[in-house]
Amino acid sequence: MSSFWIVWMALCCQPRSAPVYTAASIVHSATNQQVLAPNTFGTIYGKGLSWSTRALGPADLLGNFLPPYLLGTGVTVFVDGFAAPVFYVSPEQINFLVPNTALPEREAKVRVNLDGVSGPEVNVRLKAVAPGLFLRDPETVAAVKLDGSALHAGNLARGGEDVVLFATGLGPLAPEPYYMEVVRTAAPLARRAEFRLLLNGVAVEDRRIRYVGAAPGFAGLYQINLWLPEETASWPEVRIAVGDGVSPGGVHIPVR
């Protein structure tokens, strides 16, 4: 046998290492907490999760649906046996979406498969809702004005102005999208009557929540259109809630 074939067999026939992660390293993408919900973005941290780094792009969509894996990465994430949409992979991180078909109020089984080699099947806690606001930095929410400009220290909102915040984990929509479907039009929160937004611990009037529901053109992303009270304090703390589920505190809206 030639030396070429000996080397080829040595490289190709070696057992491949499985992806390394634990239940504790699977967290809510917005809150970094170890609680997820259906239709919620999750992040897996670990080692050997992928051979390459790649993010989902428009060409990956299958019509109006997300792909079950990112082509060319060999990475598939399973939640209770169902392939979960994957938005980003790298050797140390995977961002995925918990399928809206997952059953809440239980322990879900999550597993990463890399080119046919599976990591451990671990239990992850699923609630009916797991509200979390996306952040610009650890203390500031990601929010925009109606003209699309991002709020930050150099572009503050004012009391009486409309702003849009972005979240995940707010629960079912009406109508509920199909498994892996990208929402193309407005779809309000099914539990809209249970939604609250608190500024410095005080719930704003419901009439000031102009819309809460799916962000059109995305999956798993919710938007909240808020008409700020005229008397809003500077940089108020903001939290959102659906029923008993409340987002973490300590984050603020850039308001003067």
DRENPA-3360 file (N, C-alpha, C; in nm, 2 decimals, always signed):
BEGIN
1 = MSSFWIVW = +0.09/-0.12/+0.00/+0.00/+0.00/+0.00/+0.09/+0.12/+0.00 ~ +0.05/+0.22/-0.09/+0.14/+0.34/-0.10/+0.13/+0.43/+0.03 ~ +0.22/+0.51/+0.05/+0.22/+0.60/+0.17/+0.11/+0.69/+0.17 ~ +0.06/+0.74/+0.05/-0.05/+0.83/+0.04/-0.18/+0.76/+0.10 ~ -0.21/+0.64/+0.07/-0.33/+0.57/+0.12/-0.31/+0.55/+0.27 ~ -0.19/+0.52/+0.31/-0.18/+0.50/+0.46/-0.21/+0.63/+0.53 ~ -0.16/+0.74/+0.48/-0.19/+0.87/+0.55/-0.33/+0.90/+0.54 ~ -0.39/+0.88/+0.42/-0.54/+0.91/+0.40/-0.62/+0.83/+0.50;
9 = MALCCQPR = -0.59/+0.70/+0.51/-0.67/+0.62/+0.60/-0.65/+0.66/+0.75 ~ -0.53/+0.70/+0.78/-0.50/+0.74/+0.92/-0.58/+0.86/+0.95 ~ -0.60/+0.96/+0.86/-0.67/+1.08/+0.88/-0.82/+1.06/+0.88 ~ -0.87/+0.99/+0.78/-1.01/+0.98/+0.77/-1.08/+0.87/+0.86 ~ -1.00/+0.78/+0.90/-1.06/+0.67/+0.98/-1.05/+0.69/+1.13 ~ -0.99/+0.81/+1.17/-0.98/+0.84/+1.31/-1.12/+0.87/+1.37 ~ -1.15/+0.83/+1.49/-1.28/+0.87/+1.54/-1.28/+1.02/+1.56 ~ -1.39/+1.08/+1.52/-1.41/+1.23/+1.53/-1.45/+1.26/+1.67;
17 = SAPVYTAA = -1.41/+1.38/+1.72/-1.45/+1.42/+1.86/-1.59/+1.48/+1.85 ~ -1.67/+1.45/+1.95/-1.81/+1.50/+1.96/-1.81/+1.64/+2.01 ~ -1.91/+1.72/+1.97/-1.92/+1.86/+2.03/-1.93/+1.85/+2.18 ~ -1.87/+1.95/+2.24/-1.86/+1.96/+2.39/-1.94/+2.08/+2.44 ~ -2.04/+2.05/+2.53/-2.12/+2.15/+2.59/-2.19/+2.09/+2.70 ~ -2.26/+2.16/+2.79/-2.34/+2.11/+2.90/-2.47/+2.18/+2.90 ~ -2.56/+2.13/+2.99/-2.69/+2.20/+3.01/-2.67/+2.34/+3.05 ~ -2.57/+2.37/+3.14/-2.54/+2.50/+3.19/-2.49/+2.60/+3.09;
25 = SIVHSATN = -2.44/+2.55/+2.98/-2.38/+2.63/+2.87/-2.48/+2.66/+2.76 ~ -2.61/+2.63/+2.78/-2.72/+2.66/+2.69/-2.81/+2.76/+2.75 ~ -2.81/+2.88/+2.70/-2.88/+3.00/+2.76/-2.97/+3.07/+2.66 ~ -3.05/+3.15/+2.72/-3.14/+3.25/+2.65/-3.05/+3.35/+2.58 ~ -3.06/+3.38/+2.46/-2.97/+3.47/+2.39/-2.98/+3.61/+2.43 ~ -3.10/+3.65/+2.48/-3.12/+3.79/+2.52/-3.08/+3.81/+2.67 ~ -3.12/+3.72/+2.76/-3.10/+3.73/+2.90/-2.98/+3.66/+2.96 ~ -2.93/+3.56/+2.88/-2.81/+3.48/+2.93/-2.85/+3.39/+3.05;
33 = QQVLAPNT = -2.98/+3.37/+3.07/-3.03/+3.29/+3.17/-3.06/+3.15/+3.12 ~ -3.06/+3.05/+3.21/-3.08/+2.91/+3.17/-3.23/+2.87/+3.16 ~ -3.31/+2.96/+3.11/-3.45/+2.93/+3.09/-3.49/+2.97/+2.95 ~ -3.55/+2.88/+2.87/-3.59/+2.91/+2.74/-3.74/+2.89/+2.72 ~ -3.80/+2.91/+2.61/-3.94/+2.89/+2.58/-3.95/+2.87/+2.43 ~ -4.07/+2.81/+2.39/-4.09/+2.79/+2.24/-4.07/+2.93/+2.17 ~ -4.02/+2.92/+2.05/-4.00/+3.04/+1.96/-3.91/+3.15/+2.03 ~ -3.81/+3.10/+2.10/-3.71/+3.18/+2.17/-3.57/+3.15/+2.12;
41 = FGTIYGKG = -3.49/+3.26/+2.10/-3.35/+3.24/+2.06/-3.27/+3.19/+2.18 ~ -3.19/+3.08/+2.15/-3.10/+3.03/+2.25/-2.96/+3.03/+2.19 ~ -2.87/+3.02/+2.29/-2.72/+3.02/+2.25/-2.66/+2.90/+2.32 ~ -2.58/+2.82/+2.25/-2.50/+2.71/+2.30/-2.36/+2.75/+2.30 ~ -2.29/+2.75/+2.41/-2.15/+2.77/+2.42/-2.08/+2.64/+2.45 ~ -1.96/+2.62/+2.38/-1.89/+2.50/+2.40/-1.76/+2.49/+2.32 ~ -1.72/+2.37/+2.29/-1.60/+2.36/+2.21/-1.62/+2.25/+2.10 ~ -1.56/+2.27/+1.99/-1.58/+2.17/+1.88/-1.72/+2.16/+1.83;
49 = LSWSTRAL = -1.79/+2.28/+1.83/-1.93/+2.28/+1.79/-1.95/+2.28/+1.64 ~ -1.84/+2.33/+1.57/-1.85/+2.34/+1.42/-1.71/+2.34/+1.37 ~ -1.69/+2.31/+1.24/-1.56/+2.32/+1.18/-1.53/+2.46/+1.12 ~ -1.64/+2.54/+1.11/-1.63/+2.67/+1.05/-1.72/+2.77/+1.12 ~ -1.71/+2.90/+1.08/-1.79/+3.00/+1.13/-1.88/+3.05/+1.01 ~ -2.01/+3.06/+1.04/-2.11/+3.09/+0.93/-2.24/+3.14/+0.99 ~ -2.30/+3.24/+0.93/-2.42/+3.30/+0.97/-2.53/+3.27/+0.86 ~ -2.65/+3.27/+0.90/-2.76/+3.25/+0.81/-2.77/+3.37/+0.72;
57 = GPADLLGN = -2.80/+3.35/+0.59/-2.81/+3.46/+0.49/-2.94/+3.44/+0.41 ~ -2.98/+3.54/+0.34/-3.11/+3.53/+0.26/-3.11/+3.41/+0.17 ~ -2.99/+3.37/+0.11/-2.99/+3.26/+0.02/-3.01/+3.12/+0.08 ~ -3.01/+3.12/+0.22/-3.03/+2.99/+0.29/-3.18/+2.96/+0.31 ~ -3.27/+3.06/+0.29/-3.41/+3.04/+0.31/-3.47/+2.95/+0.21 ~ -3.56/+2.87/+0.25/-3.63/+2.77/+0.16/-3.77/+2.83/+0.14 ~ -3.78/+2.92/+0.04/-3.90/+2.99/+0.02/-3.93/+3.08/+0.14 ~ -4.04/+3.05/+0.21/-4.07/+3.13/+0.33/-4.04/+3.06/+0.46;
65 = FLPPYLLG = -3.94/+2.97/+0.45/-3.91/+2.89/+0.57/-3.76/+2.88/+0.59 ~ -3.72/+2.87/+0.72/-3.58/+2.86/+0.76/-3.53/+2.72/+0.73 ~ -3.40/+2.70/+0.70/-3.35/+2.57/+0.68/-3.33/+2.50/+0.81 ~ -3.33/+2.36/+0.81/-3.30/+2.29/+0.94/-3.15/+2.29/+0.98 ~ -3.07/+2.33/+0.89/-2.92/+2.35/+0.92/-2.86/+2.44/+0.82 ~ -2.74/+2.49/+0.85/-2.67/+2.58/+0.76/-2.58/+2.50/+0.67 ~ -2.61/+2.51/+0.54/-2.54/+2.42/+0.44/-2.39/+2.44/+0.45 ~ -2.32/+2.33/+0.45/-2.18/+2.34/+0.45/-2.11/+2.34/+0.59;
73 = TGVTVFVD = -2.19/+2.35/+0.70/-2.14/+2.35/+0.83/-2.14/+2.21/+0.90 ~ -2.23/+2.13/+0.86/-2.25/+2.00/+0.92/-2.31/+2.00/+1.05 ~ -2.37/+2.12/+1.09/-2.42/+2.14/+1.23/-2.57/+2.13/+1.23 ~ -2.63/+2.04/+1.31/-2.77/+2.04/+1.33/-2.80/+2.04/+1.48 ~ -2.89/+2.12/+1.53/-2.94/+2.12/+1.67/-3.07/+2.06/+1.68 ~ -3.09/+1.96/+1.77/-3.22/+1.90/+1.79/-3.28/+1.94/+1.92 ~ -3.40/+1.97/+1.92/-3.48/+2.00/+2.04/-3.59/+1.90/+2.05 ~ -3.59/+1.80/+2.14/-3.68/+1.69/+2.15/-3.70/+1.62/+2.02;
81 = GFAAPVFY = -3.59/+1.60/+1.95/-3.59/+1.53/+1.82/-3.62/+1.61/+1.70 ~ -3.66/+1.73/+1.71/-3.69/+1.82/+1.60/-3.57/+1.91/+1.57 ~ -3.54/+1.92/+1.44/-3.43/+2.01/+1.40/-3.47/+2.15/+1.43 ~ -3.38/+2.23/+1.50/-3.41/+2.37/+1.53/-3.34/+2.46/+1.43 ~ -3.41/+2.57/+1.39/-3.34/+2.66/+1.29/-3.21/+2.71/+1.36 ~ -3.10/+2.72/+1.28/-2.98/+2.77/+1.33/-2.94/+2.90/+1.26 ~ -2.90/+3.00/+1.33/-2.88/+3.13/+1.27/-2.73/+3.16/+1.27 ~ -2.65/+3.09/+1.35/-2.50/+3.12/+1.35/-2.43/+3.00/+1.41;
89 = VSPEQINF = -2.32/+2.97/+1.35/-2.23/+2.86/+1.41/-2.09/+2.90/+1.41 ~ -2.02/+2.86/+1.51/-1.87/+2.87/+1.51/-1.82/+2.76/+1.60 ~ -1.69/+2.74/+1.61/-1.64/+2.63/+1.69/-1.68/+2.64/+1.84 ~ -1.71/+2.76/+1.89/-1.74/+2.78/+2.03/-1.88/+2.83/+2.06 ~ -1.96/+2.86/+1.95/-2.10/+2.91/+1.98/-2.19/+2.88/+1.87 ~ -2.32/+2.85/+1.91/-2.43/+2.82/+1.81/-2.55/+2.91/+1.86 ~ -2.61/+2.98/+1.77/-2.73/+3.05/+1.80/-2.84/+2.98/+1.72 ~ -2.95/+2.94/+1.80/-3.06/+2.87/+1.74/-3.19/+2.92/+1.79;
97 = LVPNTALP = -3.30/+2.87/+1.73/-3.43/+2.91/+1.77/-3.51/+2.78/+1.82 ~ -3.55/+2.79/+1.94/-3.64/+2.68/+1.99/-3.76/+2.67/+1.91 ~ -3.79/+2.55/+1.85/-3.91/+2.54/+1.76/-4.04/+2.58/+1.84 ~ -4.13/+2.64/+1.77/-4.26/+2.68/+1.83/-4.34/+2.56/+1.86 ~ -4.30/+2.44/+1.81/-4.37/+2.32/+1.83/-4.33/+2.25/+1.96 ~ -4.22/+2.30/+2.03/-4.18/+2.24/+2.15/-4.28/+2.26/+2.26 ~ -4.30/+2.16/+2.35/-4.39/+2.17/+2.46/-4.33/+2.24/+2.58 ~ -4.40/+2.34/+2.63/-4.34/+2.42/+2.75/-4.37/+2.35/+2.88;
105 = EREAKVRV = -4.32/+2.42/+2.99/-4.33/+2.38/+3.13/-4.28/+2.24/+3.15 ~ -4.16/+2.21/+3.10/-4.10/+2.08/+3.11/-3.95/+2.09/+3.08 ~ -3.88/+1.98/+3.09/-3.74/+1.97/+3.05/-3.73/+1.92/+2.91 ~ -3.68/+2.00/+2.82/-3.66/+1.96/+2.68/-3.52/+1.90/+2.66 ~ -3.51/+1.81/+2.57/-3.38/+1.74/+2.54/-3.32/+1.81/+2.42 ~ -3.19/+1.86/+2.44/-3.12/+1.93/+2.34/-2.99/+1.86/+2.30 ~ -2.97/+1.85/+2.17/-2.85/+1.77/+2.13/-2.79/+1.84/+2.00 ~ -2.66/+1.85/+2.00/-2.59/+1.90/+1.88/-2.52/+1.79/+1.80;
113 = NLDGVSGP = -2.55/+1.79/+1.67/-2.49/+1.69/+1.58/-2.39/+1.76/+1.49 ~ -2.27/+1.71/+1.48/-2.17/+1.77/+1.39/-2.12/+1.66/+1.29 ~ -2.17/+1.66/+1.17/-2.13/+1.56/+1.07/-2.15/+1.42/+1.11 ~ -2.27/+1.40/+1.17/-2.30/+1.26/+1.21/-2.25/+1.22/+1.35 ~ -2.17/+1.31/+1.42/-2.13/+1.28/+1.55/-2.20/+1.37/+1.65 ~ -2.27/+1.31/+1.74/-2.35/+1.38/+1.84/-2.28/+1.41/+1.97 ~ -2.31/+1.53/+2.02/-2.27/+1.56/+2.16/-2.37/+1.50/+2.25 ~ -2.36/+1.53/+2.38/-2.45/+1.48/+2.48/-2.59/+1.53/+2.47;
121 = EVNVRLKA = -2.69/+1.45/+2.50/-2.83/+1.50/+2.51/-2.85/+1.55/+2.65 ~ -2.88/+1.68/+2.66/-2.89/+1.75/+2.79/-3.03/+1.80/+2.80 ~ -3.07/+1.82/+2.93/-3.20/+1.87/+2.96/-3.20/+2.02/+2.98 ~ -3.29/+2.10/+2.91/-3.30/+2.24/+2.92/-3.44/+2.28/+2.96 ~ -3.45/+2.37/+3.06/-3.58/+2.41/+3.11/-3.66/+2.49/+3.01 ~ -3.78/+2.46/+2.98/-3.86/+2.53/+2.89/-3.99/+2.58/+2.97 ~ -4.01/+2.71/+2.96/-4.13/+2.77/+3.02/-4.22/+2.81/+2.90 ~ -4.34/+2.85/+2.94/-4.44/+2.90/+2.83/-4.39/+3.03/+2.77;
129 = VAPGLFLR = -4.33/+3.11/+2.86/-4.27/+3.24/+2.81/-4.14/+3.26/+2.88 ~ -4.05/+3.33/+2.82/-3.92/+3.37/+2.88/-3.88/+3.50/+2.83 ~ -3.95/+3.61/+2.87/-3.93/+3.74/+2.81/-3.79/+3.79/+2.83 ~ -3.73/+3.84/+2.72/-3.60/+3.90/+2.72/-3.58/+4.01/+2.62 ~ -3.53/+4.13/+2.66/-3.51/+4.24/+2.56/-3.37/+4.22/+2.51 ~ -3.35/+4.24/+2.38/-3.22/+4.25/+2.32/-3.15/+4.38/+2.36 ~ -3.02/+4.37/+2.38/-2.94/+4.48/+2.43/-2.84/+4.53/+2.34 ~ -2.82/+4.66/+2.35/-2.71/+4.73/+2.27/-2.58/+4.71/+2.35;
137 = DPETVAAV = -2.58/+4.71/+2.48/-2.47/+4.68/+2.57/-2.53/+4.63/+2.70 ~ -2.45/+4.59/+2.79/-2.51/+4.52/+2.91/-2.61/+4.60/+2.99 ~ -2.61/+4.73/+2.97/-2.71/+4.82/+3.05/-2.81/+4.89/+2.96 ~ -2.80/+4.87/+2.83/-2.89/+4.95/+2.74/-2.96/+4.86/+2.64 ~ -3.09/+4.88/+2.63/-3.17/+4.80/+2.53/-3.14/+4.84/+2.39 ~ -3.16/+4.75/+2.30/-3.15/+4.78/+2.16/-3.29/+4.83/+2.12 ~ -3.29/+4.96/+2.08/-3.42/+5.03/+2.04/-3.39/+5.13/+1.93 ~ -3.50/+5.16/+1.86/-3.49/+5.25/+1.75/-3.60/+5.35/+1.75;
145 = KLDGSALH = -3.58/+5.47/+1.69/-3.69/+5.56/+1.67/-3.77/+5.52/+1.54 ~ -3.88/+5.58/+1.51/-3.96/+5.54/+1.40/-3.89/+5.57/+1.27 ~ -3.78/+5.65/+1.27/-3.71/+5.67/+1.14/-3.60/+5.57/+1.12 ~ -3.59/+5.47/+1.22/-3.50/+5.36/+1.21/-3.36/+5.39/+1.28 ~ -3.34/+5.51/+1.33/-3.21/+5.54/+1.39/-3.21/+5.48/+1.53 ~ -3.09/+5.42/+1.56/-3.07/+5.35/+1.69/-3.06/+5.45/+1.80 ~ -3.12/+5.42/+1.91/-3.11/+5.50/+2.03/-2.98/+5.47/+2.10 ~ -2.91/+5.57/+2.14/-2.78/+5.56/+2.22/-2.76/+5.70/+2.28;
153 = AGNLARGG = -2.65/+5.71/+2.35/-2.62/+5.84/+2.43/-2.62/+5.96/+2.34 ~ -2.58/+5.94/+2.21/-2.58/+6.05/+2.12/-2.71/+6.07/+2.04 ~ -2.81/+5.98/+2.06/-2.93/+5.99/+1.99/-3.04/+5.95/+2.09 ~ -3.08/+6.04/+2.18/-3.17/+6.00/+2.28/-3.32/+6.03/+2.24 ~ -3.41/+5.95/+2.29/-3.55/+5.97/+2.27/-3.60/+6.07/+2.37 ~ -3.72/+6.12/+2.35/-3.78/+6.22/+2.44/-3.91/+6.17/+2.48 ~ -3.96/+6.21/+2.60/-4.09/+6.17/+2.64/-4.19/+6.22/+2.54 ~ -4.29/+6.13/+2.51/-4.39/+6.16/+2.41/-4.36/+6.11/+2.27;
161 = EDVVLFAT = -4.24/+6.05/+2.26/-4.19/+6.00/+2.13/-4.22/+5.85/+2.12 ~ -4.23/+5.80/+2.00/-4.25/+5.66/+1.97/-4.12/+5.59/+1.95 ~ -4.10/+5.48/+2.02/-3.97/+5.40/+2.00/-4.01/+5.25/+1.98 ~ -3.92/+5.18/+1.92/-3.94/+5.03/+1.90/-3.83/+4.95/+1.97 ~ -3.88/+4.86/+2.06/-3.78/+4.77/+2.13/-3.80/+4.63/+2.07 ~ -3.69/+4.55/+2.09/-3.69/+4.41/+2.03/-3.67/+4.31/+2.14 ~ -3.74/+4.20/+2.12/-3.74/+4.10/+2.23/-3.75/+3.96/+2.17 ~ -3.74/+3.86/+2.26/-3.77/+3.72/+2.22/-3.83/+3.65/+2.35;
169 = GLGPLAPE = -3.89/+3.54/+2.32/-3.95/+3.46/+2.43/-4.08/+3.51/+2.49 ~ -4.16/+3.58/+2.40/-4.29/+3.63/+2.45/-4.41/+3.54/+2.43 ~ -4.38/+3.42/+2.37/-4.49/+3.33/+2.36/-4.56/+3.33/+2.22 ~ -4.68/+3.26/+2.22/-4.75/+3.24/+2.09/-4.80/+3.36/+2.02 ~ -4.81/+3.36/+1.89/-4.86/+3.47/+1.81/-5.00/+3.43/+1.76 ~ -5.07/+3.53/+1.71/-5.20/+3.51/+1.65/-5.21/+3.58/+1.51 ~ -5.20/+3.50/+1.40/-5.20/+3.36/+1.40/-5.05/+3.30/+1.43 ~ -5.05/+3.18/+1.48/-4.92/+3.12/+1.51/-4.86/+3.07/+1.38;
177 = PYYMEVVR = -4.73/+3.10/+1.35/-4.66/+3.06/+1.23/-4.64/+2.91/+1.23 ~ -4.62/+2.85/+1.11/-4.59/+2.71/+1.10/-4.45/+2.69/+1.15 ~ -4.42/+2.56/+1.17/-4.28/+2.52/+1.21/-4.18/+2.57/+1.11 ~ -4.08/+2.65/+1.16/-3.97/+2.71/+1.08/-4.02/+2.82/+0.98 ~ -4.14/+2.87/+1.00/-4.19/+2.97/+0.90/-4.14/+3.11/+0.94 ~ -4.10/+3.19/+0.85/-4.06/+3.33/+0.87/-4.19/+3.41/+0.86 ~ -4.21/+3.50/+0.96/-4.33/+3.58/+0.97/-4.32/+3.70/+0.88 ~ -4.41/+3.71/+0.78/-4.39/+3.82/+0.68/-4.48/+3.94/+0.71;
185 = TAAPLARR = -4.58/+3.93/+0.79/-4.67/+4.04/+0.83/-4.69/+4.05/+0.98 ~ -4.75/+4.15/+1.02/-4.78/+4.17/+1.16/-4.86/+4.06/+1.22 ~ -4.82/+4.01/+1.33/-4.89/+3.90/+1.40/-4.89/+3.93/+1.55 ~ -5.00/+3.98/+1.61/-5.00/+4.02/+1.75/-4.97/+3.91/+1.85 ~ -4.93/+3.94/+1.96/-4.91/+3.84/+2.07/-5.04/+3.78/+2.11 ~ -5.04/+3.65/+2.12/-5.17/+3.58/+2.15/-5.21/+3.62/+2.29 ~ -5.11/+3.64/+2.38/-5.14/+3.67/+2.52/-5.13/+3.82/+2.54 ~ -5.17/+3.90/+2.45/-5.16/+4.04/+2.45/-5.22/+4.10/+2.58;
193 = AEFRLLLN = -5.33/+4.05/+2.63/-5.39/+4.11/+2.75/-5.31/+4.09/+2.87 ~ -5.21/+4.00/+2.87/-5.12/+3.97/+2.98/-4.99/+4.04/+2.97 ~ -4.97/+4.12/+2.86/-4.84/+4.19/+2.84/-4.83/+4.32/+2.92 ~ -4.72/+4.35/+2.98/-4.69/+4.47/+3.05/-4.55/+4.52/+3.02 ~ -4.54/+4.65/+3.02/-4.41/+4.71/+3.00/-4.39/+4.81/+3.12 ~ -4.28/+4.79/+3.19/-4.26/+4.87/+3.31/-4.14/+4.97/+3.30 ~ -4.16/+5.09/+3.33/-4.05/+5.19/+3.33/-4.03/+5.23/+3.48 ~ -3.91/+5.21/+3.52/-3.87/+5.23/+3.66/-3.97/+5.16/+3.76;
201 = GVAVEDRR = -4.01/+5.04/+3.72/-4.10/+4.96/+3.80/-4.25/+4.99/+3.79 ~ -4.29/+5.09/+3.71/-4.43/+5.12/+3.70/-4.48/+5.09/+3.56 ~ -4.59/+5.01/+3.55/-4.64/+4.97/+3.42/-4.70/+5.09/+3.35 ~ -4.66/+5.11/+3.22/-4.72/+5.21/+3.14/-4.86/+5.18/+3.10 ~ -4.94/+5.28/+3.07/-5.08/+5.26/+3.03/-5.08/+5.17/+2.91 ~ -5.18/+5.08/+2.90/-5.18/+4.99/+2.79/-5.20/+5.06/+2.66 ~ -5.26/+5.17/+2.65/-5.28/+5.25/+2.53/-5.15/+5.29/+2.47 ~ -5.05/+5.30/+2.55/-4.91/+5.34/+2.50/-4.84/+5.23/+2.44;
209 = IRYVGAAP = -4.89/+5.10/+2.45/-4.83/+4.99/+2.38/-4.90/+4.98/+2.24 ~ -4.85/+5.04/+2.14/-4.92/+5.05/+2.01/-4.92/+4.92/+1.94 ~ -4.82/+4.83/+1.96/-4.81/+4.70/+1.90/-4.71/+4.62/+1.98 ~ -4.74/+4.49/+2.00/-4.65/+4.39/+2.05/-4.68/+4.26/+1.98 ~ -4.58/+4.21/+1.91/-4.60/+4.09/+1.83/-4.48/+4.06/+1.75 ~ -4.50/+3.98/+1.64/-4.39/+3.94/+1.56/-4.33/+4.06/+1.49 ~ -4.20/+4.06/+1.47/-4.13/+4.16/+1.38/-4.13/+4.10/+1.24 ~ -4.21/+4.16/+1.15/-4.22/+4.10/+1.02/-4.09/+4.09/+0.95;
217 = GFAGLYQI = -4.07/+3.97/+0.88/-3.95/+3.94/+0.81/-3.85/+3.86/+0.89 ~ -3.89/+3.82/+1.01/-3.81/+3.74/+1.10/-3.88/+3.62/+1.16 ~ -3.81/+3.54/+1.23/-3.87/+3.43/+1.31/-3.81/+3.44/+1.45 ~ -3.89/+3.43/+1.55/-3.84/+3.43/+1.69/-3.82/+3.57/+1.74 ~ -3.83/+3.67/+1.66/-3.81/+3.81/+1.70/-3.94/+3.88/+1.72 ~ -3.96/+3.95/+1.83/-4.07/+4.03/+1.86/-4.04/+4.17/+1.87 ~ -4.13/+4.26/+1.83/-4.11/+4.40/+1.85/-4.22/+4.46/+1.93 ~ -4.18/+4.57/+2.01/-4.27/+4.64/+2.09/-4.27/+4.79/+2.05;
225 = NLWLPEET = -4.38/+4.84/+2.00/-4.39/+4.98/+1.97/-4.45/+5.05/+2.09 ~ -4.37/+5.14/+2.14/-4.40/+5.21/+2.27/-4.41/+5.36/+2.24 ~ -4.52/+5.42/+2.29/-4.53/+5.56/+2.29/-4.49/+5.61/+2.43 ~ -4.38/+5.66/+2.44/-4.32/+5.70/+2.57/-4.41/+5.80/+2.64 ~ -4.44/+5.79/+2.77/-4.51/+5.89/+2.85/-4.43/+6.02/+2.84 ~ -4.50/+6.13/+2.84/-4.44/+6.26/+2.83/-4.35/+6.29/+2.95 ~ -4.38/+6.23/+3.06/-4.31/+6.26/+3.19/-4.20/+6.15/+3.21 ~ -4.16/+6.08/+3.11/-4.06/+5.97/+3.13/-3.93/+6.03/+3.18;
233 = ASWPEVRI = -3.88/+5.97/+3.28/-3.75/+6.01/+3.34/-3.63/+5.97/+3.25 ~ -3.52/+6.04/+3.27/-3.40/+6.01/+3.19/-3.35/+5.87/+3.21 ~ -3.32/+5.80/+3.11/-3.26/+5.66/+3.11/-3.34/+5.57/+3.21 ~ -3.47/+5.56/+3.19/-3.55/+5.47/+3.29/-3.51/+5.32/+3.27 ~ -3.52/+5.25/+3.38/-3.51/+5.10/+3.37/-3.63/+5.05/+3.30 ~ -3.62/+4.95/+3.21/-3.73/+4.90/+3.14/-3.73/+4.74/+3.16 ~ -3.85/+4.69/+3.18/-3.87/+4.55/+3.19/-4.00/+4.52/+3.12 ~ -4.01/+4.40/+3.06/-4.14/+4.35/+3.00/-4.18/+4.22/+3.07;
241 = AVGDGVSP = -4.31/+4.20/+3.06/-4.37/+4.08/+3.13/-4.49/+4.03/+3.05 ~ -4.50/+3.90/+3.05/-4.62/+3.83/+3.00/-4.66/+3.73/+3.11 ~ -4.78/+3.76/+3.17/-4.82/+3.68/+3.28/-4.71/+3.69/+3.39 ~ -4.67/+3.57/+3.44/-4.57/+3.57/+3.55/-4.43/+3.58/+3.50 ~ -4.41/+3.57/+3.37/-4.27/+3.58/+3.32/-4.23/+3.73/+3.30 ~ -4.11/+3.76/+3.36/-4.06/+3.90/+3.36/-3.92/+3.90/+3.31 ~ -3.88/+4.00/+3.23/-3.75/+4.01/+3.19/-3.66/+4.06/+3.30 ~ -3.53/+4.04/+3.29/-3.44/+4.08/+3.40/-3.43/+4.24/+3.41;
249 = GGVHIPVR = -3.40/+4.29/+3.52/-3.39/+4.43/+3.54/-3.25/+4.48/+3.51 ~ -3.22/+4.61/+3.54/-3.09/+4.66/+3.52/-3.06/+4.71/+3.39 ~ -3.16/+4.72/+3.29/-3.13/+4.77/+3.16/-3.22/+4.89/+3.14 ~ -3.18/+4.98/+3.05/-3.24/+5.11/+3.04/-3.26/+5.15/+2.89 ~ -3.36/+5.25/+2.88/-3.39/+5.31/+2.75/-3.32/+5.45/+2.74 ~ -3.24/+5.48/+2.64/-3.18/+5.61/+2.63/-3.28/+5.72/+2.60 ~ -3.32/+5.78/+2.71/-3.42/+5.89/+2.71/-3.37/+6.01/+2.78 ~ -3.39/+6.13/+2.73/-3.35/+6.25/+2.80/-3.47/+6.31/+2.88;
% end
